[in-house]
């Protein structure tokens, strides 16, 4: 039996890419299929993987303590999450900012 997957829609600079992600996996896995999503520390320390959750926030795991602390310290918007700390349990639409 095949594992359940969910469509993860990524938006960056006016482009859109949809990547299937297996139920319960961390968003870090998307880095192999999408060069738009960067990861560095993977420990909620750097913020390079911050994304805006446009749809499906209820399908993400709750923020970890390090993620919540980081987002609070950075005065992040309510729809912002650190992709390195999130697991997906349903479809999502994420917007990736261009920080270059």
C-alpha positions, 0 to 999 in steps of 0.5 A: 500500500502506498503512503498517503501524500499531500500536495504542498504548493510553494510560491516564490517570485510569481512562480508556483511549484507543487510537490507531493509530501508523504503524510507526517514528514517534515518540510525539510524534505522539500529542499531536495525538490525545490531550490527555493526553500533553503535550510541552514541550521535546521534547529530554529536558530537562523530563520533562513527557512521562514515561510508564510502559510497561506492555506492549510495552517491547520495541517501543520504540526504545532510550533516547537518550543525553539520555533515559537521562541525564535518567531517571538524574538523576530516579531514574526507575523502570525502566518510565518513558520520555520519550515525546518520545524514543521511536519505536514499532515495535509495540503499546504500553500506556502509563500517563500520570501525573496531575501536576496 
